[in-house]
């Protein structure tokens, strides 16, 4: 009743009432309610899984199986946290970025060590442990509020059903002192129920916000990580600006030294031909022929230059077509396996230039006999891999091509790894985030 | 032969018109975009439409799309698509409806006036003209157990020219051999690649391209 009065006593005015009712009408309240009800069971499940996994793992550590069990448990909870992030985003509308450090390429053992050293892994564990007690609170409060509110609201429909006459709202076992058994009482109960619904929506909103905050704190990146990320972004932006500048200089040079020189020669040939047209027609014809050839070479050069800046086929037909065309032009046989549809332009562009540069390197420096290109989407990452059987020994620190590539990949927030032991094989791998 | 030109660059449009007129081809209409081409073909029913791939408003491949629409509305119209760049995929779109009266050439080829006029006539007469660069892309594609490896260098030359849409006589002329020698090479190629013997020139182009793209 007190709650009902509080709600009824809200000062009048459409906007204030509208604001008070807003949470009740938002679809988010429904999804949040579902989330709050389910989280206890999710938490309970993780308690069972984690207790079993960790105890079993520690117990069998002495016979080595434990290592395997523990690693499996760790992977399971990382996966659980990953799922939980998406689930929280879908139901509570709280966006939590994955805070993980990039995993290195290499042996399973090396990956496991990085995984275990990542603080995010342990915060994931803490979250899954906290999920059950939190979920328990959410479950109790949510069920109590909503059943009471909906029960009261619908009182006029069923107050006459109970055999002993009326519905006991409060019963201390000795005497029922608050019983709804007449229509006016039922209507009063319905009004209170309606008010309670509004209140329940507000409480749900509050609990959802509280849970969102806990999830963000435990599942999200830490302050240090955010700081490091800002610095990394700053650095990659600087390099992207630098590399764009270098690219513009290269284009300018190519235009001046290539096509423009050819056009100068062409104009010269034509000028001389015109001068000789009357006096020496044979020489003039030869000069015109030369000018013709020069013009065709200039055209070819301009076409190559344009393709190097941005291949039209990439924009029109996507990665598969563009990479196939690249492969067909390569002097070394290239096997292509592209299994992805259209992606955002910057991602397609970065992937294309990774492959283009890697193919050039493999053919020019590594003296490879065979190259493989594989592009596949893995969750929200695009994985680009170029493998060649050449001499190896490629070093991003030395070659400006590979260095520029790393900058280009960093420009779209991706990650480039080059594995190239002397003697080969060379594996160039780019991981490019492509949205979810 | 009556021709419609669709090209948004006025300079090139005028140049093409002059070049074709000099070569004895009648240019009945010039337009600057895709819808214009479709309307002009409806109005003039030309034998051939010469189409630039990139035209307003998006400057991507509306020429190609307009060409495909023309082929659908007026199937008898031959199409010669010109482009600043050629890629095998676009050729695939264009040839999906057959290789009869289809051409796909790099714009640069206009510079070789004689060759270009020959290609225009070939396409207008229901033949094919595929840019050597596209053919090179197709031939450059590597595959496991490459059947092309069984061809002799001479046979590869003949295969390239055949894929470009050239007739036996033109191939013989280009390679400076007799018609009979070309025929012998071609039947050997078809046997080695397991291709069905094709009667006419354009069917042969289609067979070869289908094989190369597979």
Interface residues (C-beta under 8 A of the other chain):
Chain A: X292 X295 X296 X299 X300 X303 X306 X307 X311 X312 X313 X315 X316 X317 X321 X324 X325 X327 X328 X329 X330 X333 X334 X335
Chain B: X60 X61 X84 X85 X87 X88 X89 X90 X106 X107 X108 X111 X112 X136 X137 X138 X140 X141 X142
